[in-house]
Amino acid sequence: MRSALSRSLPILFAAVFAAPLFARTGISLGHGLQLNSMLNSTLKGNLQKLVLNQANQPLTGQSVGTDYNSNWSGSASDGDVAPYALVSLPEVRITSSWFAGKNTLGFFTALTGIVPQTSAYYLGGMQLKETGAASPCSGVNYASCPLAAMGFVGSGGTAIYDTEVRTNLRSFNISGGFTFATKAGNMWSGDIVLQAEFGLNIQQFSATTQFAATRCTTGVSAPCSQQSQSRVVQGELKTQSHYAFGPQIGFNARYERPQSAWFFELGLSAVVLFSRIESVGYTNFVAGGTVAFTQTSTALGIDAVQNNTAVLPAVLLRAGFYL
């Protein structure tokens, strides 16, 4: 049975291509950029809830028998606290193909991502504002304005903090599928080959955001002359994919010379990614080295589990050789 199948496959391919059948394997290294902004719409929302409390979640709790409840928000004064729209995309790719004449039918598999990278960075000022039952929040009114009572904001209910935010991304993307190519013409003593591909993309990614915003109650720049004058808003958010996969389509334009094993390729692709991400984190208010208030990421309006659908287009340049 196996012998009959092995004899019938070359006959089938030959009938399709109507020419003698040959096989070859290619290996290439590539680098490109992926437009990640649609996936980042979720990550951006989480980032701004963590750092700026854009979900307007109240700060509530109890300290030494006193209940407190207030509202706070942050605003960036030197740009947007958001992930980069583009993600760097290094790639290792292997192709196996059967060709006859102008046409080629084959398979591909690729590993992209691999290298950790910074996917969001902000360095600048942030205005922290508190509003409560007593407005503006000033003086010692711990129940309604705990941040003002602890010196996190000034007499007008606001304060400016020196702020740094960074998100580190790790991703591993495996894709594989089918290719069909045809010779389109000649240029520079070589062949121009156009190739279409369809496959499946499976991803595993994680993003860790850390931030720190600092000020001195005296109004001078940090570091403060005394630790008791230090006020810090800091936090961390860890996000990772529970699953992430989807179909991938692509189009490649390849230049190769008949007497050379080397080739160069420009590739365009798009992944429709269906993912579920899980997030956990916190934002702390630290006065004089001691945590005075804290909010978990859930309390800040960040869902612990989020389902997401995104379209991720990419462009890559590749250089490779045939074995």
C-alpha positions as semicolon CSV with decimal commas, in nm:
position;residue;x (nm);y (nm);z (nm)
1;M;0,000;0,000;0,000
2;R;0,279;0,241;0,095
3;S;0,474;0,158;-0,221
4;A;0,172;0,227;-0,442
5;L;0,118;0,564;-0,270
6;S;0,483;0,663;-0,311
7;R;0,461;0,585;-0,684
8;S;0,137;0,778;-0,733
9;L;0,250;1,108;-0,573
10;P;0,517;1,196;-0,834
11;I;0,271;1,108;-1,108
12;L;0,014;1,343;-0,953
13;F;0,264;1,628;-0,923
14;A;0,387;1,571;-1,276
15;A;0,033;1,584;-1,405
16;V;-0,019;1,916;-1,227
17;F;0,303;2,076;-1,346
18;A;0,322;1,894;-1,682
19;A;0,702;1,884;-1,661
20;P;0,982;1,680;-1,497
21;L;0,974;1,710;-1,115
22;F;1,266;1,827;-0,899
23;A;1,296;1,896;-0,527
24;R;1,501;2,139;-0,316
25;T;1,523;2,275;0,039
26;G;1,598;2,635;0,130
27;I;1,708;2,796;0,456
28;S;1,683;3,170;0,517
29;L;1,734;3,431;0,785
30;G;1,510;3,734;0,787
31;H;1,418;4,042;0,979
32;G;1,113;4,263;0,960
33;L;0,850;4,462;1,140
34;Q;0,503;4,359;1,251
35;L;0,223;4,611;1,293
36;N;0,107;4,507;1,638
37;S;-0,122;4,802;1,709
38;M;-0,447;4,603;1,700
39;L;-0,322;4,360;1,961
40;N;-0,173;4,655;2,145
41;S;-0,517;4,812;2,185
42;T;-0,569;4,562;2,466
43;L;-0,217;4,594;2,606
44;K;-0,229;4,974;2,587
45;G;-0,554;4,984;2,784
46;N;-0,405;4,762;3,054
47;L;-0,088;4,974;3,070
48;Q;-0,277;5,301;3,112
49;K;-0,506;5,153;3,376
50;L;-0,201;5,041;3,573
51;V;-0,002;5,366;3,552
52;L;-0,269;5,634;3,504
53;N;-0,584;5,470;3,647
54;Q;-0,776;5,550;3,331
55;A;-1,055;5,318;3,445
56;N;-1,117;5,567;3,731
57;Q;-1,119;5,299;3,999
58;P;-1,141;5,441;4,355
59;L;-0,870;5,387;4,614
60;T;-1,043;5,224;4,910
61;G;-0,941;5,045;5,226
62;Q;-0,889;5,076;5,598
63;S;-0,588;5,189;5,796
64;V;-0,561;5,193;6,176
65;G;-0,936;5,165;6,207
66;T;-1,007;5,449;5,962
67;D;-1,187;5,382;5,632
68;Y;-1,059;5,579;5,334
69;N;-1,205;5,633;4,988
70;S;-1,080;5,866;4,716
71;N;-1,034;5,894;4,342
72;W;-0,699;5,948;4,172
73;S;-0,578;5,976;3,815
74;G;-0,255;6,038;3,629
75;S;-0,175;6,220;3,306
76;A;0,148;6,203;3,110
77;S;0,301;6,537;3,023
78;D;0,569;6,419;2,778
79;G;0,393;6,193;2,529
80;D;0,171;5,888;2,544
81;V;0,213;5,594;2,780
82;A;0,156;5,321;2,522
83;P;0,326;5,026;2,351
84;Y;0,511;5,080;2,024
85;A;0,296;5,019;1,717
86;L;0,572;4,814;1,548
87;V;0,736;4,500;1,685
88;S;1,073;4,374;1,563
89;L;1,044;4,035;1,393
90;P;1,362;3,827;1,343
91;E;1,298;3,500;1,158
92;V;1,450;3,160;1,078
93;R;1,273;2,987;0,789
94;I;1,297;2,651;0,613
95;T;1,121;2,565;0,287
96;S;1,089;2,237;0,099
97;S;0,954;2,251;-0,254
98;W;0,893;2,049;-0,567
99;F;0,930;2,241;-0,889
100;A;0,896;2,190;-1,259
101;G;0,942;2,461;-1,516
102;K;0,799;2,788;-1,385
103;N;0,589;2,640;-1,104
104;T;0,672;2,532;-0,751
105;L;0,461;2,363;-0,483
106;G;0,601;2,324;-0,134
107;F;0,590;2,361;0,242
108;F;0,736;2,613;0,482
109;T;0,801;2,639;0,854
110;A;0,932;2,945;1,035
111;L;1,029;3,057;1,383
112;T;0,993;3,430;1,452
113;G;1,023;3,654;1,754
114;I;1,290;3,475;1,960
115;V;1,481;3,788;2,074
116;P;1,348;3,972;2,384
117;Q;1,274;4,338;2,317
118;T;1,135;4,656;2,471
119;S;0,783;4,704;2,338
120;A;0,692;5,017;2,539
121;Y;0,895;5,292;2,701
122;Y;0,808;5,626;2,859
123;L;1,037;5,868;3,037
124;G;0,898;6,203;3,148
125;G;0,658;6,373;3,381
126;M;0,327;6,256;3,521
127;Q;0,073;6,467;3,704
128;L;-0,098;6,285;3,988
129;K;-0,438;6,423;4,086
130;E;-0,667;6,329;4,373
131;T;-1,033;6,418;4,413
132;G;-1,258;6,321;4,698
133;A;-1,541;6,435;4,919
134;A;-1,324;6,728;5,016
135;S;-1,225;6,906;4,699
136;P;-0,956;7,006;4,640
137;C;-0,783;6,732;4,837
138;S;-0,546;6,912;5,071
139;G;-0,445;6,896;5,432
140;V;-0,505;6,602;5,661
141;N;-0,838;6,450;5,564
142;Y;-0,745;6,084;5,568
143;A;-1,096;5,946;5,514
144;S;-1,170;6,143;5,194
145;C;-0,825;6,236;5,065
146;P;-0,570;5,983;5,187
147;L;-0,312;6,064;4,918
148;A;-0,311;6,431;5,017
149;A;-0,296;6,342;5,384
150;M;0,015;6,131;5,319
151;G;0,183;6,392;5,099
152;F;0,144;6,218;4,761
153;V;-0,022;6,534;4,625
154;G;0,024;6,896;4,725
155;S;-0,209;7,160;4,866
156;G;-0,391;7,193;4,536
157;G;-0,463;6,821;4,509
158;T;-0,197;6,760;4,240
159;A;0,173;6,678;4,214
160;I;0,426;6,622;3,937
161;Y;0,627;6,299;3,938
162;D;0,938;6,199;3,742
163;T;0,823;5,879;3,574
164;E;0,977;5,586;3,388
165;V;0,770;5,307;3,234
166;R;0,910;5,006;3,048
167;T;0,750;4,694;2,898
168;N;0,970;4,398;2,806
169;L;0,828;4,152;2,552
170;R;0,923;3,791;2,484
171;S;0,753;3,605;2,201
172;F;0,798;3,278;2,016
173;N;0,596;3,236;1,698
174;I;0,591;2,913;1,500
175;S;0,421;2,903;1,163
176;G;0,392;2,645;0,887
177;G;0,190;2,574;0,577
178;F;0,181;2,540;0,201
179;T;0,339;2,750;-0,074
180;F;0,278;2,791;-0,446
181;A;0,523;2,986;-0,661
182;T;0,569;3,071;-1,024
183;K;0,847;3,234;-1,223
184;A;0,733;3,583;-1,319
185;G;1,027;3,710;-1,525
186;N;1,396;3,794;-1,539
187;M;1,595;4,081;-1,388
188;W;1,966;4,146;-1,328
189;S;2,059;3,810;-1,490
190;G;1,834;3,629;-1,243
191;D;1,477;3,511;-1,198
192;I;1,192;3,687;-1,021
193;V;0,968;3,434;-0,848
194;L;0,632;3,523;-0,696
195;Q;0,504;3,300;-0,418
196;A;0,177;3,275;-0,224
197;E;0,146;3,088;0,103
198;F;-0,117;2,982;0,351
199;G;-0,060;2,830;0,691
200;L;-0,114;2,837;1,067
201;N;0,061;3,063;1,318
202;I;0,098;2,961;1,685
203;Q;0,237;3,208;1,937
204;Q;0,353;3,218;2,296
205;F;0,420;3,565;2,433
206;S;0,464;3,741;2,766
207;A;0,500;4,109;2,853
208;T;0,623;4,252;3,183
209;T;0,559;4,620;3,259
210;Q;0,737;4,796;3,543
211;F;0,710;5,163;3,632
212;A;0,820;5,405;3,901
213;A;0,713;5,766;3,955
214;T;0,903;5,969;4,218
215;R;0,883;6,310;4,388
216;C;0,993;6,484;4,706
217;T;0,739;6,648;4,936
218;T;0,967;6,955;4,947
219;G;0,923;7,004;4,573
220;V;1,292;6,952;4,487
221;S;1,406;6,691;4,239
222;A;1,475;6,336;4,351
223;P;1,672;6,198;4,523
224;C;1,529;6,356;4,834
225;S;1,754;6,481;5,114
226;Q;1,562;6,266;5,362
227;Q;1,385;5,936;5,303
228;S;1,078;6,062;5,489
229;Q;1,032;6,320;5,209
230;S;1,023;6,054;4,936
231;R;0,698;5,966;4,764
232;V;0,692;5,689;4,502
233;V;0,414;5,543;4,288
234;Q;0,533;5,214;4,145
235;G;0,387;4,899;3,998
236;E;0,423;4,590;3,787
237;L;0,200;4,403;3,544
238;K;0,275;4,058;3,404
239;T;0,080;3,952;3,097
240;Q;0,112;3,621;2,916
241;S;-0,081;3,433;2,653
242;H;-0,284;3,133;2,760
243;Y;-0,318;3,053;2,392
244;A;-0,264;3,247;2,069
245;F;-0,309;3,106;1,719
246;G;-0,466;3,182;1,384
247;P;-0,438;3,151;1,006
248;Q;-0,151;3,317;0,822
249;I;-0,145;3,428;0,460
250;G;0,157;3,564;0,278
251;F;0,302;3,686;-0,049
252;N;0,674;3,677;-0,135
253;A;0,881;3,818;-0,419
254;R;1,211;3,628;-0,455
255;Y;1,524;3,699;-0,660
256;E;1,746;3,403;-0,745
257;R;2,009;3,321;-1,005
258;P;2,006;2,983;-1,185
259;Q;2,374;2,908;-1,116
260;S;2,376;3,030;-0,757
261;A;2,244;2,873;-0,436
262;W;2,171;3,214;-0,281
263;F;1,842;3,398;-0,296
264;F;1,688;3,718;-0,156
265;E;1,323;3,766;-0,071
266;L;1,073;4,035;0,025
267;G;0,782;3,891;0,219
268;L;0,444;4,031;0,318
269;S;0,219;3,842;0,559
270;A;-0,080;3,882;0,785
271;V;-0,193;3,674;1,084
272;V;-0,546;3,675;1,219
273;L;-0,464;3,598;1,582
274;F;-0,715;3,459;1,830
275;S;-0,572;3,480;2,181
276;R;-0,652;3,463;2,548
277;I;-0,422;3,659;2,777
278;E;-0,386;3,651;3,154
279;S;-0,268;3,950;3,360
280;V;-0,168;4,002;3,722
281;G;-0,010;4,305;3,887
282;Y;-0,035;4,595;4,131
283;T;0,022;4,968;4,184
284;N;0,172;5,078;4,516
285;F;0,193;5,417;4,683
286;V;0,514;5,424;4,890
287;A;0,571;5,699;5,149
288;G;0,918;5,725;5,300
289;G;1,004;5,370;5,199
290;T;0,683;5,217;5,341
291;V;0,385;5,102;5,133
292;A;0,097;5,324;5,237
293;F;-0,166;5,217;4,982
294;T;-0,191;4,945;4,719
295;Q;-0,429;4,846;4,440
296;T;-0,422;4,517;4,257
297;S;-0,448;4,513;3,878
298;T;-0,801;4,374;3,913
299;A;-0,896;4,662;4,144
300;L;-0,762;4,900;3,877
301;G;-1,004;4,756;3,619
302;I;-0,767;4,517;3,441
303;D;-0,943;4,188;3,371
304;A;-0,747;3,885;3,489
305;V;-0,840;3,702;3,166
306;Q;-0,907;3,872;2,832
307;N;-1,005;3,726;2,494
308;N;-0,869;3,911;2,195
309;T;-0,883;3,901;1,814
310;A;-0,622;4,095;1,618
311;V;-0,491;4,128;1,262
312;L;-0,110;4,144;1,257
313;P;0,042;4,241;0,920
314;A;0,420;4,220;0,875
315;V;0,693;4,287;0,619
316;L;1,024;4,095;0,615
317;L;1,349;4,088;0,419
318;R;1,516;3,748;0,387
319;A;1,847;3,611;0,263
320;G;1,898;3,238;0,222
321;F;2,047;2,954;0,028
322;Y;1,937;2,623;-0,122
323;L;2,090;2,303;0,011
